[in-house]
């Protein structure tokens, strides 16, 4: 976890200090939104995988580049939940896989007339999982009409903790500082490494998500 924290602080502070010395205005802001995520890749088409709704929120800084200030650098520090659902109706089985990440996007953007677009890499670190499973009770005492039983697992063993992905975003920001954006994130490769598997039943799958984010640039800088 320590290397991630150093990377986060370095990415946030370095461009800010550099441009602060040049006297360019740097703005800080807050953001929050909703995420619709799932997984894709080998094996996912064989079983009924469906998307999961989650949340995202955090802080960001907007650093203007150049005198025209159309280009900008935007480092962010976010907390995001993603995952997917697995439903097998014929045997009354359902599972929900939730993963919580601390994420650091570092975006290069262009803005004009309030509209903006940005792209860049993102590093994520898995901090928590909660997988829930629901199925019919098959014990000898279940009777003729077995009830639905639920279990949960929060063990991080067997999960790849780091995630590397690409981000693309488009949106609009009003002069008051409020903004809205649509964002798409796709993991650059599957999350299996040295026998570790983020998605236990889909060893070669990778995550992707769409987000709607609302943000606000603070009036001070």
C-alpha positions as CSV (number, residue, x, y, z in Angstrom):
1,X,0.0,0.0,0.0
2,X,2.9,2.4,0.7
3,X,4.2,2.5,-2.9
4,X,0.6,3.4,-4.0
5,X,0.4,6.3,-1.5
6,X,3.8,7.6,-2.6
7,X,2.7,7.4,-6.3
8,X,-0.6,9.1,-5.5
9,X,1.1,12.0,-3.7
10,X,3.8,12.4,-6.3
11,X,1.4,12.5,-9.2
12,X,-0.8,15.0,-7.4
13,X,1.9,17.3,-6.0
14,X,4.5,17.4,-8.8
15,X,2.4,19.2,-11.5
16,X,0.8,21.4,-9.0
17,X,4.1,22.7,-7.6
18,X,5.5,23.2,-11.1
19,X,2.6,25.3,-12.3
20,X,2.2,27.1,-9.0
21,X,5.7,28.4,-9.5
22,X,4.7,29.8,-12.9
23,X,1.8,31.6,-11.4
24,X,-0.9,29.8,-13.4
25,X,-4.3,29.3,-11.7
26,X,-4.8,25.8,-10.3
27,X,-8.3,24.8,-9.3
28,X,-9.3,22.0,-6.8
29,X,-12.6,20.3,-6.8
30,X,-14.9,17.5,-5.5
31,X,-16.8,14.9,-7.5
32,X,-19.2,12.1,-7.0
33,X,-21.3,9.8,-9.3
34,X,-22.6,6.4,-10.2
35,X,-20.9,3.5,-11.9
36,X,-22.3,0.7,-14.1
37,X,-19.6,-2.0,-14.3
38,X,-19.2,-5.5,-15.6
39,X,-16.5,-7.9,-16.9
40,X,-15.7,-9.1,-20.4
41,X,-13.4,-11.6,-21.9
42,X,-13.0,-15.4,-22.3
43,X,-15.8,-17.4,-20.6
44,X,-18.1,-14.5,-19.8
45,X,-20.4,-15.2,-22.8
46,X,-21.0,-18.8,-21.5
47,X,-22.8,-17.7,-18.3
48,X,-25.3,-15.0,-17.5
49,X,-23.1,-12.1,-16.3
50,X,-24.8,-8.8,-15.8
51,X,-23.7,-5.3,-14.8
52,X,-23.5,-4.0,-11.2
53,X,-24.4,-0.4,-10.1
54,X,-21.9,1.2,-7.7
55,X,-20.7,4.6,-6.7
56,X,-17.6,6.8,-7.1
57,X,-16.3,9.9,-5.4
58,X,-13.2,11.9,-4.6
59,X,-11.1,15.0,-5.2
60,X,-9.3,16.4,-8.2
61,X,-7.1,19.3,-9.4
62,X,-7.2,21.0,-12.7
63,X,-3.9,22.4,-13.9
64,X,-4.0,24.7,-17.0
65,X,-1.3,24.0,-19.6
66,X,-0.1,26.8,-21.9
67,X,-1.1,30.5,-22.0
68,X,-4.4,29.8,-23.8
69,X,-5.5,27.5,-21.0
70,X,-7.5,25.2,-23.4
71,X,-5.3,22.2,-22.4
72,X,-5.2,21.0,-18.9
73,X,-3.8,18.2,-16.7
74,X,-6.2,16.7,-14.2
75,X,-4.9,14.3,-11.5
76,X,-7.7,12.7,-9.4
77,X,-7.9,10.6,-6.2
78,X,-11.1,8.5,-6.2
79,X,-12.8,5.7,-4.2
80,X,-14.8,3.5,-6.6
81,X,-17.0,0.4,-6.3
82,X,-17.3,-2.0,-9.3
83,X,-18.2,-5.6,-10.0
84,X,-20.7,-7.8,-11.7
85,X,-23.7,-10.2,-11.1
86,X,-24.0,-13.8,-11.9
87,X,-27.5,-15.3,-12.1
88,X,-28.4,-18.9,-12.8
89,X,-32.2,-19.0,-12.7
90,X,-32.6,-22.7,-13.4
91,X,-31.0,-23.7,-10.1
92,X,-32.0,-20.5,-8.1
93,X,-28.4,-19.4,-7.8
94,X,-27.2,-15.8,-7.7
95,X,-23.9,-14.2,-6.8
96,X,-22.8,-10.5,-6.6
97,X,-19.1,-9.6,-6.7
98,X,-18.3,-6.2,-5.3
99,X,-14.8,-4.7,-5.4
100,X,-13.7,-1.4,-3.8
101,X,-10.7,0.4,-5.3
102,X,-8.7,3.5,-4.5
103,X,-8.0,4.9,-8.0
104,X,-5.6,7.5,-9.4
105,X,-6.5,8.8,-12.9
106,X,-4.1,11.2,-14.5
107,X,-5.9,12.8,-17.4
108,X,-4.9,15.1,-20.3
109,X,-7.8,17.3,-21.4
110,X,-9.0,20.0,-23.8
111,X,-11.8,22.5,-23.0
112,X,-13.6,25.1,-25.2
113,X,-16.8,27.0,-24.5
114,X,-17.5,24.9,-21.4
115,X,-17.2,21.6,-23.1
116,X,-14.3,19.3,-22.3
117,X,-12.8,16.0,-23.2
118,X,-10.0,14.1,-21.4
119,X,-8.1,10.8,-21.7
120,X,-5.4,9.1,-19.7
121,X,-4.2,6.2,-17.7
122,X,-5.5,5.1,-14.3
123,X,-3.9,3.1,-11.5
124,X,-6.2,1.3,-9.0
125,X,-5.5,-0.6,-5.8
126,X,-8.1,-3.1,-4.4
127,X,-8.9,-2.4,-0.8
128,X,-12.0,-4.4,-0.1
129,X,-14.2,-7.1,-1.6
130,X,-17.6,-8.4,-0.6
131,X,-19.0,-11.3,-2.6
132,X,-22.5,-12.6,-1.7
133,X,-24.0,-15.9,-2.8
134,X,-27.7,-17.0,-2.7
135,X,-28.9,-20.5,-3.4
136,X,-31.4,-23.1,-2.4
137,X,-30.7,-24.9,0.9
138,X,-29.7,-28.5,-0.1
139,X,-29.1,-29.8,3.4
140,X,-30.9,-32.9,4.6
141,X,-33.1,-30.7,6.8
142,X,-34.2,-28.4,4.0
143,X,-37.5,-30.2,3.4
144,X,-39.7,-30.3,0.3
145,X,-39.5,-26.5,-0.2
146,X,-36.0,-25.4,0.6
147,X,-35.4,-21.8,1.5
148,X,-32.9,-19.4,0.0
149,X,-29.7,-19.2,2.0
150,X,-27.1,-16.4,1.7
151,X,-23.4,-16.4,2.5
152,X,-20.7,-13.7,2.1
153,X,-17.0,-13.7,1.6
154,X,-14.6,-10.7,2.1
155,X,-11.3,-12.6,1.9
156,X,-8.8,-10.8,-0.4
157,X,-6.6,-13.9,-0.8
158,X,-6.4,-14.9,-4.5
159,X,-7.1,-11.4,-5.8
160,X,-4.7,-9.3,-7.8
161,X,-4.6,-6.0,-5.9
162,X,-3.4,-3.7,-8.6
163,X,-5.5,-2.6,-11.6
164,X,-4.3,-0.6,-14.6
165,X,-6.8,0.9,-17.0
166,X,-7.5,3.5,-19.6
167,X,-10.0,6.4,-19.1
168,X,-11.9,8.6,-21.6
169,X,-14.3,11.3,-20.5
170,X,-16.5,14.0,-22.1
171,X,-18.5,16.7,-20.3
172,X,-19.6,20.3,-19.7
173,X,-18.6,22.7,-17.0
174,X,-20.6,25.9,-16.2
175,X,-19.0,29.1,-15.1
176,X,-20.2,28.6,-11.6
177,X,-17.8,25.6,-11.3
178,X,-20.4,22.9,-11.5
179,X,-19.8,20.2,-14.1
180,X,-21.2,16.9,-15.4
181,X,-19.4,14.2,-17.4
182,X,-19.7,10.8,-18.9
183,X,-16.7,8.5,-18.4
184,X,-15.6,5.1,-19.8
185,X,-13.0,3.0,-18.2
186,X,-11.5,-0.3,-19.5
187,X,-8.8,-2.4,-17.8
188,X,-5.8,-2.7,-20.1
189,X,-5.4,-6.4,-19.5
190,X,-6.9,-9.3,-17.5
191,X,-6.4,-9.3,-13.8
192,X,-4.7,-12.7,-13.4
193,X,-1.1,-12.7,-12.5
194,X,1.1,-15.4,-10.9
195,X,-1.8,-17.6,-10.0
196,X,-3.9,-14.7,-8.6
197,X,-7.4,-14.1,-10.0
198,X,-9.5,-11.1,-9.5
199,X,-12.6,-12.8,-11.0
200,X,-12.4,-16.3,-9.6
201,X,-14.6,-18.0,-12.2
202,X,-13.3,-15.9,-15.1
203,X,-9.6,-16.1,-15.0
204,X,-8.9,-14.2,-18.2
205,X,-11.7,-11.6,-17.9
206,X,-11.1,-7.9,-17.3
207,X,-13.3,-5.1,-16.0
208,X,-15.0,-2.2,-17.9
209,X,-17.3,0.5,-16.6
210,X,-19.3,3.6,-17.5
211,X,-19.8,6.4,-15.1
212,X,-21.9,9.6,-14.7
213,X,-20.0,12.1,-12.5
214,X,-21.0,15.4,-11.1
215,X,-18.2,17.7,-10.0
216,X,-17.7,21.2,-8.5
217,X,-14.6,23.4,-8.8
218,X,-14.0,25.2,-5.5
219,X,-14.0,29.0,-5.8
220,X,-10.6,29.3,-4.2
221,X,-7.3,28.2,-5.8
